Amino acid sequence: MFRIGLLAMITGGAALAGCQKASPVGPASTPTVMSQTNSGTNGEIRLGNSFNPVQAQPRLRTMKLYIGTEVATSEIALTFEQKATGMMFRKTMPENEAMLFVFGVPHRASFYMRNTTVALSAAYLDSDGTIVELHDLQPLDETPVEASADNIQFVLEMNQGWFKRHNISPGAVITCDDGRLRDAFRFGRPNP
C-alpha cells in the first residue's frame, strides 16, 4: 500500500504516460502489490471503500528498464487504479519482470502487501531513477513499509531478492530507452 500527500494524489491522478518504447497492453500474466490510501491524518490519502480491487488487473503496458548490467521488462502503473491494484491477486512474477509505479511528484512512499502472495522487493527511486532505498515486502503483510526519504517518485517491484542476486544496491540508476526516468515521464505527458 502506498500513502502519498494530497498534492501527489492530485498530480498523480492525471493520466501519466511512459517511454514511447512501451508495448501495448496485453493479457495478465504476472503480479505485484498495492492499494492507495482516503483522507487520513497529516494530509495523507487513504484508500477507502470507493476503490477496493477484487481481482488481478490485466497486464499493463510495458517498457524495458536497464538496471546495472541487467535488463528487465516492467509493467508501468500510471493511473490511480493501476497503482492501487498493483500486484494484488497475481500468483507469479517471472524473474526479469517488474512493475514500476510512477508518481506525479516526489513524496514519502509507503507500500504494503494487501491481497499479494508473491514475495517482492521494492526499490524506492528518486526523480532521476536512482535507487534510494530497497525493502523486502512479505506476502499478505499489510504493515506499511514507509520510505525514510521524502523524495520518492518511482517504486520498482521485483521478485524478492532480485536486487541482491544481481548485486544492485542503493545508488544504482535505473534507465530506459529514453534515458533517465525523469526524461521518460514529464508532467504526466510522454516525450514528443
Residue pairs with C-beta under 8 A, 6 or more apart in sequence:
1 33
1 34
1 35
1 36
1 37
1 47
1 110
1 111
1 112
1 113
1 114
1 142
1 144
2 34
2 35
2 36
2 37
2 83
2 101
2 109
2 110
2 111
2 112
2 144
2 155
3 36
3 37
3 40
3 44
3 45
3 46
3 108
3 109
3 110
3 144
3 146
4 12
4 36
4 37
4 44
4 45
4 103
4 107
4 108
4 109
5 43
5 44
5 45
5 105
5 107
5 108
6 39
6 43
6 44
6 45
7 105
8 45
8 103
8 104
8 105
8 106
8 107
9 36
9 45
9 80
10 104
11 103
11 104
11 105
11 188
12 80
12 83
12 102
12 103
12 104
12 105
13 80
13 104
14 104
14 188
15 78
15 79
15 188
16 78
16 79
16 102
16 104
16 185
16 188
17 78
17 185
17 188
17 189
17 190
18 61
18 63
18 76
18 78
18 100
18 102
18 176
18 184
18 185
18 190
19 63
19 176
19 177
19 178
19 184
19 190
19 191
20 178
20 190
20 191
21 63
21 64
21 176
21 177
21 178
22 61
22 62
22 63
22 76
23 61
23 62
23 63
24 61
25 58
25 59
25 60
25 61
26 58
26 59
26 62
27 58
27 59
28 56
28 57
28 58
28 59
28 90
29 59
30 59
30 75
30 87
30 90
30 92
30 93
30 94
30 97
31 56
31 87
31 88
31 89
31 90
31 91
31 92
31 93
31 116
31 117
31 118
32 75
32 77
32 86
32 87
32 88
32 90
32 93
32 99
32 116
32 118
32 120
32 157
33 86
33 87
33 88
33 111
33 112
33 113
33 114
33 116
33 120
33 122
33 137
33 157
34 77
34 83
34 84
34 85
34 86
34 87
34 88
34 101
34 111
34 112
34 114
34 116
35 47
35 51
35 52
35 53
35 84
35 85
35 86
35 88
35 112
35 114
35 115
36 45
36 46
36 47
36 51
36 80
36 83
36 84
37 44
37 45
37 46
37 47
38 45
38 46
38 47
38 48
38 50
39 45
39 46
40 46
47 84
51 80
51 81
51 84
53 81
53 84
53 85
53 88
53 89
53 115
54 89
55 89
56 85
56 88
56 89
56 90
57 81
57 82
57 85
57 88
59 75
60 75
60 76
60 77
60 82
60 99
61 75
61 76
62 73
62 74
62 75
62 76
63 73
63 74
63 76
63 100
63 176
63 177
63 184
64 71
64 72
64 73
64 74
64 176
64 177
65 71
65 72
65 73
65 74
65 98
65 100
65 156
65 174
65 175
65 176
66 174
66 175
66 176
67 166
67 168
67 172
67 174
68 166
68 167
68 168
68 172
70 96
70 166
70 168
71 96
72 96
72 97
72 98
72 158
73 96
73 97
73 98
74 97
74 98
74 99
74 100
74 156
75 97
75 98
75 99
75 100
76 99
76 100
76 102
77 83
77 85
77 86
77 99
77 100
77 101
77 102
78 102
83 101
83 103
86 99
86 101
86 116
86 157
87 93
87 99
87 116
87 118
87 120
87 157
88 114
88 115
88 116
89 115
89 116
90 116
90 117
90 118
91 117
91 118
92 118
93 118
93 120
93 158
93 159
95 159
95 162
97 158
98 156
98 157
98 158
99 156
99 157
100 154
100 155
100 156
100 157
101 154
101 155
101 156
101 157
102 153
102 154
102 185
103 109
103 152
103 153
103 154
103 155
104 187
104 188
105 153
106 126
106 127
106 150
106 151
106 152
106 153
107 150
107 152
107 153
108 146
108 147
108 149
108 150
108 152
109 124
109 146
109 147
109 152
109 155
110 144
110 145
110 146
110 147
111 122
111 135
111 137
111 144
111 145
111 155
111 157
112 137
112 141
112 142
112 143
112 144
112 145
113 120
113 137
113 138
113 139
113 140
113 141
113 142
114 140
114 142
115 140
116 137
116 139
116 140
117 139
117 140
118 139
118 159
119 136
119 137
119 138
119 139
119 159
119 160
120 136
120 137
120 157
120 158
120 159
120 160
121 134
121 135
121 136
121 137
121 157
121 158
121 159
121 160
121 161
121 162
121 163
121 164
122 134
122 135
122 136
122 137
122 145
122 155
122 156
122 157
123 131
123 133
123 134
123 155
123 156
123 157
123 158
123 163
123 168
123 174
124 131
124 132
124 133
124 134
124 135
124 147
124 149
124 152
124 154
124 155
125 131
125 132
125 152
125 153
125 154
125 155
125 156
125 174
125 181
126 132
126 149
126 151
126 152
126 153
126 154
127 151
127 153
127 154
127 181
127 182
128 173
128 180
128 181
128 182
129 154
129 173
129 174
129 175
129 180
129 181
129 182
130 171
130 172
130 173
130 174
131 163
131 168
131 169
131 170
131 171
131 172
131 173
131 174
132 147
132 149
132 151
132 152
132 170
133 147
133 148
133 149
133 152
133 170
134 163
134 169
134 170
135 145
136 160
136 161
137 145
137 157
137 160
153 181
153 182
154 174
154 181
156 174
162 168
163 169
173 180
174 181
175 181
176 184
178 184
178 191
183 191
184 191
